[in-house]
Amino acid sequence: MNKSIRKPIRETKKPIQVNRKGGKKDNIVYLKQRYSYHYRKGQWDKAEEYNQYTLSNYNINLRDWMESKESNKIKNKNTFGFEKPKRLRYG
């Protein structure tokens, strides 16, 4: 009798740890990137973990930041859904 040697895969949640060389500013930039990545992928629970981490350590709400970013993109569109043309400035 052959018994299966393969062990079941255990999913372990790793706590979020951020320690960038640039200091606080680079940490916040990194956390914003990770939050937006998970937000766009639809992984709401992972995005919320990053939001809670930044709220507790840096007092920044990433959800509000992302919503304001998305609303600014919508405001830049005209009535037909295309982006408004930008003026070319010479000189």
Buried (B, 14 or more C-beta within 10 A) or exposed (E): EEEEEEEEEEEEEEEBEBEEEEEEEEBBEBBBEBBBEBBEEEEEEBBBBBBEBBEEBBEBEBBEBBEEEEEEEEEEEEEEEEEEEEEEEEE
